[in-house]
Amino acid sequence: MDSGLLPTEACLADPRGHRIKTGYFVKGTEPTDSCETHILVEYDTVCGGIATIFTPSEHIKKIGMLLIDREFPIQMTVSDAQYVYKKISPSVLPAFDENKPFFAPLEDEKNKRYFGRSATKTQFNKLSTAHFSYSDLVFIRDLLKNQN
């Protein structure tokens, strides 16, 4: 449904329900590549949010999130924005705010680079912060910087 390609395990694990539709194709036009729009991500099902190294393993479930690259020149409301996942560098501190996606620090107000937000108070793609403090994140980031 989201890519038109062959479904993967990640498509089945979308938190909105599986994203698979039956399509009918003229022979030779059917998709042969697998969907790369969804990615399996570890999610904290007890506290909510993207799991971290501090999340207890019994709280973690793999879910399918959208790995899409879209940007806007202003902050916009986008219905599926809270299901988007972006990879961030270990040197970037994720947002420690349940009202923002964990990758919000990648947005750039100066260069007018925004990813959109869903019209919900708590974003599904927030960081699970129940098991650690912000200072833990700073410590890990600084440790990783010193290793490079």
C-alpha angles and dihedrals in degrees: 000000000000099000108011089231130113111297122249134196088270091058089055092049097055107135090227089062128275113320099214125125129178112245131191118218139184107249109274095024098077117115117265100176124080123244114270093177092088126058128188110244131181109246130190102234095184101049098019127237141075108319121244134196086272095058112106110246092235088062094054126100126168112239133178115248131178115266097196130143113218130144136189131200089228133029107272138184109246118178097222097036093107090061094055120110125199126187113235131194117255087240091064117083110225120232111276093203126099090213092063135057112256090248095055092115087070090067113099119208093183093056094035096242114152132159101204132247133234118243093250128106096231115042115224089218093057121126117265100241100169097100104047145020133251090252088061088059093049090050093051093046092051091046090053092048091053091052092059 
